[in-house]
Amino acid sequence: MSVLNRLDRAHTIAPQGYNRWLIPPAALAIHLCIGQAYATSVYKTSLVEHFDASLTEIGFIFSIAIVMLGLSAAVLGTWVDRAGPRKAMFAAACCWAAGFLVGAAGIALSQLWLVYLGYGVIGGIGLGIGYISPVSTLIKWFPDRPGLATGMAIMGFGGGAMVASPLSRQLLSLYDSSYDATDAASLADGRSLSLLFVTLGIGYFLVMMIGVANVRVPYDGWAPEGFDSSTVAKKPMVTDAHVSAANAVKTPQFWLLWVVLFCNVTAGIGILEQASPMLQDFFRDASGTSSVTVAAAGGFVGLLSLFNMAGRFVWSTTSDKIGRKPIYMLYLGAGILLYLGLALSGQTAVALFVLFSAIIISFYGGGFATVPAYLRDLFGTFQVGAIHGRLLTAWSAAGVAGPLIINGFLDRAGGAGGLDASAYRPALLTMVGVLAVGFVANLLVRPVADRFHEQGDVRVLPSAAEAVGAATGEVAGRGTLRVVLSWAVVLALLTYGVVMTLSTALKLFTG
């Protein structure tokens, strides 16, 4: 049997006794790798110097990748559901690794278009497939706790940047002796940048293969021990019916959730985009001197990363208890109050500013992690991966709208990094309005009408008879060891990222 045949859906069906706790580290292995997309600022200035290009030209690399994430998730979401998670995750690993290798060639040859093609287009496709492929599988393995399951996976995307940022600095120091990882102004040469891309491409591919090896889908009729599906179906806003991806986009619920996600992401990016200069500007005296040092502002960015990651797990897990619609009322309603607090009194104390901002960012991360479970509640599990992929176009749109809103106001005021708190007030109040639109959209969400439901028996999961390969006894015998080893790898990566980020965050209080 060829290796490629092992990727077929028939070989991905879990036999009896398969441990479902192997699936979260499989998902984390993917998301911790593709989360590197949020760590591109580490080498952005070095790329500007190497290519003798503008910040805008280098910024296009990240922009292309995020646009391709949304497009590939939307276009290929149905294929991901049909092909199964193992084939999809393998395709994501290949595209993600190939993107780095093509990008490395572009750096080595000083051809910026190759970096656009590699990291931007090819890597962006890997981003989109990798983002959605583990999520629908987790929902099927954890019908009793879908919020916890998706929170664990998407937490990895937030954690991926915390791992990649310090790792990239350390690798650049290794490859370029003149590069100082502790100096934000230090620049790496082209050779070290190219080697960094090669190292990340190979390393990420190997880690993602852990996910490919462990991922399985449950067979039809499987359920967690003691789980009664009828208790879930009785909950408000939770259906036991199924809606196809084609029908989902015809429902008002899909577009209301699109608006909800767009507004939540737009508001979160409003803080993330200008985190460091914003903190310094809020506490600038009449002479133009800020009481917040550059090191402390860097610590603030690190603290936001921690809250972004933690919010993805904590708030999504909480949604299993209180429901998806109420948790978004919290994200958006409390977000309105927090943005008002920032606009009107954020400059009174650094601690207050940091607290408000950290909670806003936790809601930003929580919104990403909770939305797959919200989709499952409304549309069922039939094609939830494809529906999720289509909804992620809201992320792409918010990635453009958020910076445009913030930067538009700040540019008219003179540009971030030399302003005061009053210059930010119009932008922050605009975000209050954006969140209010999302709050109303969430209030309008109702159960999907019966006419959109699939009729007759819908095959959500394959039958046990379709499974090929691994004997039950063999899998069950190795289950505990595999769980321990898989969790050990992903927790080691997460621990490294958290420790390194905490060391940066401490500068907020000591810098």
Secondary structure, DSSP 8 states (H G I E B T S, - for coil): --TGGGGSGGGTB--TT--GGGHHHHHHHHHHHHGGGGGTHHHHHHHHHHHT--HHHHHHHHHHHHHHHHHHHHHHHHHHHHH-HHHHHHHHHHHHHHHHHHHHHHHHTT-HHHHIIIIIIIHHHHHHHHHHHHHHHHHHH-TT-HHHHHHHHHHHHHHHHHHHHHHHHHHHHHH-TT--TT-TT----HHHHHHHHHHHHHHHHHHHHHHHHH--B--TT---TT--HHHHHTSTT--SS---HHHHTTSHHHHHHHHHHHHHHHHHHHHHTTHHHHHHHHTB-TTS-BSS-HHHHHHHHHHHHHHHHHHHHHHHHHHHHH-HHHHHHHHHHHHHHHHHHHHHHGGG-HHHHHHHHHHHHHHHHHHHHHHHHHHHHHH-STTHHHHHHHHTHHHHHHHHHHHHHHHHHHHHHT-TTS--HHHHHHHHHHHHHHHHHHHHHHHT-----GGGS--S----S--GGG--S--HHHHHHHHHHHHHHHHHHHHHHHHHHHHHHHHHHTHHHH-
